[in-house]
Amino acid sequence: MEKLVALCKRRGFIFQSSEIYGGINGFWDYGPLGVELKRNLKDAWWKDIVRCPGTGADGEPIEMVGLDCTIIMHPKVWVASGHAATFADPMVDDRETKQRYRYDHIMCYVSPTGDANMPIFAFLPDSPSEAKRKKEATKKFGADPLVVPYSSIKDAAQLAKVLAPEATQLGTFTEPRQFNLMFESHAGPLKDEANKVYLRPETAQGIFANFRNVLDTSRVKVPFGIAQQGKAFRNEVTPRNYTFRSREFEQMEIEFFIRPDTAHEWYKFWRDSRFKWWQSIGLASSNLQLREHDRDELSHYAKEGAGTSDIEYKFPFTDPGFGELEGVAHRTDFDLRAHAQHSGLGDKLKYFDQDLQLKLQAQGLPKEEIDKRVKYFPHVIEPSAGADRGTLALLCEAYHDDPSRPSGVVMKFAPRMAPIKAAIFPLVDKDGMPEIATKLYEDLRSTWNVQLDVKQNIGKRYARMDEAGTPFCFTVDSQTLQDQTVTVRHRDSLQQERINISGVRAFMQEKIG
């Protein structure tokens, strides 16, 4: 992971935010290559989800519309959603080191014999404290320690013997307390409770709050979806693992509205189709897994639903385990019901299902029965992906050490995702080669992100493009002056071929689209 992070800094994929001032934990900036990579991911998602979503679980074309909601919304939105009351993590502080930890993330090494007089060594999984404390515990106990969650230790005498992950003294943890994850601000000149607002912790609630507006202005019928991409903010106590867990991040979310009795089939459809989509943009199936949540993991809105799944990727910092890339959840009708109640709109947020009405009338059902069934709060299937985590997964997947190359590294992005689609090199900066290369560059750049590079020797230019993940390099050389052909270098195979310069656009269209 260290080598990838170094490459991202060196080649302009990702920078530490405010680096000239020492940086700020949990915030990252995307450089020239990173912003193109992330944009390609988001554009592919938008095209495949909103503009060309294909056929759904019912065999019909999927209806999907887009939305772009504000980051700051009325505070009552977060009361209705449950965030104001429940969007908090239990935290403990170490009085000695002033470090703060998620209470439910701390694990402990304890004596294998159950000796109550022995110290208890606390650590965070997948952190340096894990190996450090295990070594200390093994030496102290004279045997391999047992591992238990810190939250399972309740006895005051035992708590006094806990050594925090970075502490040198025993019993320095505070009592756990709730820590709100929403960033607070104020709208208006007065910083009082009446003007308190929040930076949104998810994009979903803006969709639910606009459900009626979309119904009234679009010719959509259940089943249909509303998609949104946008920033969200969570005041994570311990941001970690590069851009995987940040305080500012971008989401790509769908809220797909369905009849309640079709929840299982639509849940399975979105779960499986989203898994395949990540494969289609270049993530290896061996690095992906689909994990169904256990009942005790389910969010409050999914308790009575068809289920929740995580699409997970094997990141270097989780290997041999996996980390969440996208969640697919059946949110039932929790959100619409909550907003109907808290906004005072009540049944006005219900959906009138005219197609269902006609179907029930054809079946000869009594009018009273039909009227009860045709107005309802739709259930929701929510595929929610992280654009930053997706970008990080693409970077991890693409990174390959290759000592045979000039740079020793190659980024093997799928061509659709590659930040730079092609590079054009004049072999030398004379004899009319730069002019031919510039003309080709100006033609291609109207369709794809391509680069013209006229300086340094050809090996160094290839090395730069390998680190950028550019699939194709076109070189204008002395033979071009004779027969109007250019050399094409293929990034992955390193094979070279010559094609007519007039056929370069068709070549790019075939390889990249």
N, C-alpha and C positions, 0 to 999 in steps of 0.2 A: 504493500500500500504506500510505503514511503516513496518508492520510485515513481509511482503514478502521481502522487501529490507534487513531487518535484517537477515532473514533466508538465503538469497542468499549470504550474507557476511559470516555468521556463518558456512555454509555447503560448501562453495567453488563453488557457481554458478557464481557470478559476483563480481569483486573487482573494486574499484576506481583506475584508472590508476595512477601510480607514487604516490601511497598513502603515502609512507614513506617520501615524500617531500611535503606533503600537498595536493596532487592530482592536477588534471588539468581538468577544466570544459569541459564537452562534450566528454570525452574520457573514455572508460571502458575496463577492461580486463576480460576475461572469465577464471574462475578457473577450477579445475579438473572436476567437475560435469557439469559446464556450457559449457565447450568446447565439452563434449560428447553430451549434449543435442542439441547444435547448429549443431554439425556434423551430428547427426541423422536426424535433419530437412533437412539439405542440401543434405544428401545422399538420403533421401526419395524423395525429389524434383527431384534430378538428375535421379534416377531410374524411377520415374513415368513420367517424362517429356522427357528425352533424350533416355533412353534405352527401356522403355516399355510405350510409350505414348498413345497406344490404337488407336481407330478409330476416324477419324475426321468428320467435318461437311459434307464432300462429301461422307461419307460411306467407305472411303478407309483408310488403315493404315497410320498414320501420319509419315512423314519423319522429323527427327530432328537430328541435329548434334551439337557437342559442340565446344566451342572456349575459349581460355584464352588469353586475350590481356593485354598489358602493362598498368600500371597505368599512366605513362607519355607518351604522344603521341605528334605528331607534333602540334604546336600551331594553325596551319591553320585548324585543325580538329574542334577546338572550334569556329573559325570564321565561318566556313561553317554551323555548327550546330545552330549558333545563340547565343551560350553561352557567347562568348566574348563581345557581344553588349548588350544582354538582361538579362543575368543571374545575376540579382542584385535585392536587396530588398530596398524599400524606408525606410530610418531610420531617427530617430530624437534622439538627445542627450538631457539629462537633465543637464543643466549647473551647477545646485546646487549639485546633487548627483553623477554626472559623469556616470550615467547609460545610456545605449543605448537601444532603443526600436524600434520594427517594427512599422512604421507609420500606416500601415493598420491593425494592431492588437489592437491598443489602442481604448478603449471605454470610454465614459464620462457620468457621472450623471449630468443632468442639471435641472434647476428649472422647475417644472411642470406648472408654470404660465407664463413662458417665460420672467421672470424678468431679464433684461440685466445687472442689477447691481450685481446680485448674482455670486459667484464664480462657477467655473466648475470643477468637481472632476474627474480626469482621473484615469483609472485603467486598468489592464490587466485581461481579463477573466480567470477564473480557477486559480487565484493566490491570495495570502493573501490580496493584495491591493483591490480586489473586495469587500469583506465584510467590510474591514476597511473604504473604501471611501463611501460605501453605508450608513453605520452607520452615518458618518460625514455629508453626504449630507441630509439624512432624518432629522437629528437634525437641520441643518441650514435652510432647506426649510419648516420644519414643516409638511411635507407630503412626500409620496413616490416620489422619483425623476424619471424623464424620462431618458432613455438610448439612446444615439446617438453615432455614430462613430466619433472619433476625426477628421478624415479626412473630415467630413462634416462641420466643423467649419472653416470658411474662413475670417470672419471679424477680423481685427487687434485688435480692442478693446476687442472682445470676447477672442481671443487667449491670450491676456495679463491677462485674468482672470482664465486661466487654471492652476490647481494645479496638477503637475505630480505625478505619482503613489507613489513615495517615498519622494517627496519634502515637504518642509515646507513653501516655498515662491511661490507666483503666477507668472506665465509667464516665466518659466525657460526653456521651450522647445526651441530647435533650429529649424530652417527651415528644412524640410525633404530633404534628399539627397540620392542618390543611393549608395549602398554598395555592392561591388562585392563579390559574395559568393565563388568564386574559389580561392583555395590556390595557391599562386605563388611560383615558385622556379627558379633555373637557371641550365641549363645543360652545364657544362664546367667551366673553371677556372674564366671566366669574368662574373661579375654580371651586365650585360648591357641588353638593350632591345633585342639585336640580339640573346641572349641566354635564354631569358625568356621562361619558360614552366609552365604548370599547372598540379596539381594533378587532375585526372579526377573527375568530379562531378557526373558522371553516367557511367555505363558500356556499354550502348547502342551504343555509337558512334564508339567504337572499332569494333562492329559487322558490322555496315554499311561500315566502311572503309575497311573491309575484305570481303565484299560481293562478289566481283569479284574473289578473291582468293578461296573462298569456292566453287563457281560455277565451277571454272577451275580444282579443285582438288577432288571434290566429285561428285558422280553420283546422284545429287539431282535435282529435278524438281519442279517447282511451282505447288501446294503449298508445302512449306517446311519451317522449322524453324531452327534458330541458337540460341542456349542457352548458357548462360554464368553466372558464379558465380564469384564475386570478390569485392574487396574493392572500395569504392568511398568516396569522401571527399567534404564536404561543410562547409564553414566557417560561420556556424550559429551564429548569434549575441546572441541569447538567447537559448542555449541548455537547454532542460528541460524534466521533466517527465522520469527521470531515463534513460534507453537506448532508449526510444522512439524517441527522437530527439537529435542526436549526431553529432559531427563534422567528425568522422570517422565511417563508417558503411559498411555493406556488402549487396550487392544486388544479387537477383536471377532473371535474366531477359531472356525473349524470344523475339526475333524479328521473327515474322512469316510472310513469304512473300507469297502474294496471287495475283490472277488476280483482277483487280479493280472492276469488276462486281460481285465478290463474297464477297465483304467486309462485307455486313450486316450479312450473314449467318455465316461467320467465327468469326466476332466480338461477336455475340450472343453465339457461341459455346465456345469460350475461356472465356468469361464472366461467363457463367454458370458452365463450367467444373472446373474453378479455384475456384469458390465458394464451390463447392462440395468437392474439394480436401482438403480444410482447415477443413471441417467437418470430412473427412476421417482420419485425423491424431489427432483427439481428441478435436477440438473446438466445443462447443455446438452451435447448430443452434440458440438458444435464445440469444447468445452473438455475433452473426454475422448479418450483414445486407449488402445488395447490394444497392448502391446509384448511380443513374445516374447523371452525371454532367449537370447542366443547361448550356445553350448556352454561357452565359457570363463567365462561369468558364473554358471553354475549352482552352487548350494550343494552341499556334500559329500553331502547326503542325496538329491539329485535327479540325480546324475550319470547314473544308468542309467534315469531315469524318462521319462515321456511329455513332460515339459517344465515350464517355469515361465513365467508371464506376469505382467506388472505392469499394473494398471489405473491410468492416470496422468491427472492433472488439470493444466490450464494455470493454475498459480498466477501472480499478478502478478510474483513474484520469480523465476519460471522462464521467463516469456514471452520469446521465442516458443517455448521448450521446455516440457517437462512435468515434474511431480514425482510420485513414487509415492503412490498413495492406498490401494491394496490389492494384495497379491500372491496369486497362485493357483499352487500348486506341487504336483507329484506327488512326495511324499516317499518313495516306494517303501515298503519295510518296514523302513527303516533304524532308526527309533526303537523299534519294538516289539522288534526283534531285539537292539538295544543294551540295552534295559532287561531283557530276558529273561536276557541274559548277566551283566550287572552285579548284578542282584538275586538271581541264583541260581535263579530260577523256571524258566528254560529253557522246555521245551515246554508248561508250564502256561499260558503267555501266548498259546499258539496258539489259533486259533478252530476249532471243530469245525463243519463246514458240512453239516448234515443234509440240506438241500435238494439240495446237490450229490451227496451220497451216494445219495439216491433216484434222481437222474437217471442217475448212472453205473451203478447196479444195473440200471436199466431198459435201459441200452445193452448189458448183458451183460458188462461188464468183470470181469476176475478180482478176487477179494477183495483180494489183495496190492496190486494197482494202485489199487484204490479207497481202501484204508487210507492209502496214501501221499499221495493227492491231497486228501482231505477234511479233513485237519488242516494248517493253514498260518498264517503270519503275514499278516494282511490288509495290502494296500497302502493308502496314505493319500493323499487329495487334500486339500490345506489351502488354503482361502480365508482369508487373514488381513488384516483391515482395521484401520486406526487410527481410533479414535473421535475423537481430537483433530484429526487431519488431515481427517477427514470433516467435522467441525464447521467447521474453517477453510475448507474448500472451499465449504460452504454459505454462509458469510459472504462469501467473495469473489464467489460467483455472485450473491448477493442485492444487493450494493452497486451503486447507480446514482446518479450525480449528476443532479439535476433542478432547474434554477434556477427552474422555474415553481412549485415547492412552497414552503410557508412555511419549511421547514428547509433546502431546497436539496439534500436527500438522501432517498432512499427505499430501504428494504431489501425486496426482492421475494422473500421466501421462498415456497416452495410451501406452501399452507395447512397441510398435514400436518406440516411442519417448524416453522412459525412459533411462536416462544416464547409470544406472546399471540395467542389466536385471534380475540378481538373485544374492543372497548372500548365502554363504555356511558357516554354523556355526557348529563346534563341541560343544556339550553341555558343556563339560569340557575339559580342556587341559591335558588329560591323558587317560589311558586305551585303547589306540589305536584309539581313536576317531579323533584326529588331522590328523593321517595318512590317514584314510578313507576320511575325508573331503578334504584333500589336493589332493588326487587322483581324486576325483570328480571335484574339482576346475580346475585342470590341463586339464581334459577332456573337460569341458564346455568352458573354456576360449579360446580354439582354434576357437570357433564359435561366442561366445557372450562376451560382456563385463560383467564379473562377479567378485565378490569380495569374498575373504576368510577372515573371522574375527574370531579370536580365543580368544580374550580378553574381559573382563568385563562380567557381568551377562547377561543372554539372553534378559532380558527386555530392557537394555540399547542398546544392539545390534539391537533389533527390532526398537527402537526409532530412531536410526541413519539411518536405512534403510527407515523408513517411511518418514523422512525429505529429503532423497535422492530420494524418489519416486520409490523405487525398487519393482517391482510387486510381486516377489516370494522370499521366504527365505526357504532354505533347512537346516534342523537341523539333525545332526548325534548324536544319543544318545545311551543309553544302549541297547535299543531294536534293534538298527541297528546291534549291535554285534551278536544278536541272529538270526534275520531273514532277514538281508540285506535290511531293509526298512528305509526310512527317512521321517521326518515330513515336509510337505509343508505348509507354511503359506501364505495365499492369502492376499495381501495388502489391497484391498478395502473392502472385506467382513470380514476379520479377521478369516475366517474359516480355519481349519487345517485338513489335511488328510494325510494318509500314503501311499506312493508308493514305489515300489521296486527301489533300487538304480540303477538298470540296465535300468529302464524305465524313468529316469530323462531327458535324452537327447530327447527322443521322446515327453515327456511332454512339454519341452521347445520349441521344433519345432512346436508343435500344437498351443501353446499359443502365441508365438512370431514370429515364422517363420524364 
